[in-house]
Amino acid sequence: MEELKALGLYRHTRMVSGPQGPRVLLDGKPVLLLCSNNYLGLADHPRVRQAAADAALRWGVGAGASRLVSGTMTLHRRLEERLAAFKGQEAALLFGSGYLANLGVIGALARAGDVVFSDELNHASIIDGCRLSRAEVFVYDHCDVEHLEWGIRQAQGRGALIVTDSVFSMDGDVAPLGSIVELAQRHGIRMLVDEAHGTGSIGPGGRGAVAEAGLEDEVDVIMGTLGKALGSYGAFIACDRRMAHYLVNAARTFVYSTAPAPPAVAGALAALELLAERPRRVGKLIRNAAVLRAELAREGFDLRGSRTQIVPLVLGGAELASAVCEEALRRGVFAQAIRPPTVPERGSRLRLAAMASHTETELVGAARVLGQAARAAGFDPRMTPASAGSGLLATSSRFDSRARLAPATEDRPARPPAPATEDPPATVFDFEAAERVAEAA
Ligand SMILES: Cc1ncc(COP(=O)(O)O)c(C=O)c1O
């Protein structure tokens, strides 16, 4: 722990009072929440809360056991049918969380002797799923289809699975799904797409990036979470019936883990209903995200190809990212600093997340505050060094497969801290002004 502290990598949780709304009390202080995955504002929606409460009264709080032991509750089946229809698939299967879903699916579709091809910026749950599967892992450069194809050729027919986030969780860019599908089909390799951050936020009616690209019939397994845009907790995979039956038998995190709790399942059902009734909510999220990106670009930040609600402010050093986070907090904006091993070495950042429940005024104000916070911490967004945050790409020998077999971001050594400054905040986020403008609108 002392070492982590010395390296600026020590983590602690902050105390939030109340639900994950656009504003929260953080450690007792009112702040604008700009880092929650409650993208559509459904986690605190009255109908979602009510549905969860009703389900607790009717079906109880816990599911009792794994479904293979104590049975599928009617509520599980209902949500799976809705999710399958939502994703344009024959079947869906619930998991306890997205982390568990990725572990279970990858372990079921790849084993020792196989090769899994994984984007270098895939989520930690994919990295861990690959490790547990005991397959060899070829980590291809971020979104680099040419590198992926080279890796497939090196694997000489041992390729079992290509896995990619659709919307990358720390960068907000979108995988080139069409090209990856084309490769997967040409080489007869299965494909798993993690739509944790695409579900509810992009594509027609929030159906995700696979639907946006018209690839519902081409991808073998789509993973989506219930804990982000859908405002609840848990996850699902959507696929054809045969694959779902196989995963019931082979995905260890399905077989050996208690089924999702009725209130969480009912909450997600209500969220899906709300999404179907008012798809405009997704449009609002998309507009808000565009406002946030445009305003941050005006401040001079390089947004690294984000085209979604996830917007990275890549700062480089872990200490610097923590300092900017604290400066922003002092001005009333909460955007958590994300440091290695979650992101690559030299890629520490504030990872911002717009929500449909933010007002445009709040987002414009937040962008100003973040520019000030960066400058107060000694970082001028207009002077971003070209290499900040791209350590992986800069140092990798692109086509050296041995260099690529280790999972990318999770085992990287830590780096020395960068200096922080103690300047008092120049301005503080004006909640009341934002509120007045929102009310007038
Ligand atoms: C891309 C991605 N996949 C999977 C997960 C895990 O999902 P869950 O939080 O439901 O475990 C996350 C969580 O942040 C994620 O960002």
The ligand as a Gaussian input file, in Angstrom:
#p B3LYP/6-31G(d) Opt

LIG

0 1
 C      -16.489000      -3.028000     -21.310000
 C      -16.950000      -3.599000     -20.024000
 N      -17.263000      -4.894000     -19.966000
 C      -17.683000      -5.475000     -18.822000
 C      -17.820000      -4.746000     -17.667000
 C      -18.269000      -5.420000     -16.424000
 O      -19.621000      -5.186000     -16.243000
 P      -20.253000      -5.236000     -14.747000
 O      -19.983000      -3.896000     -14.160000
 O      -21.696000      -5.505000     -14.989000
 O      -19.559000      -6.335000     -14.041000
 C      -17.521000      -3.390000     -17.674000
 C      -17.678000      -2.601000     -16.427000
 O      -17.328000      -1.478000     -16.314000
 C      -17.067000      -2.803000     -18.872000
 O      -16.728000      -1.515000     -18.920000

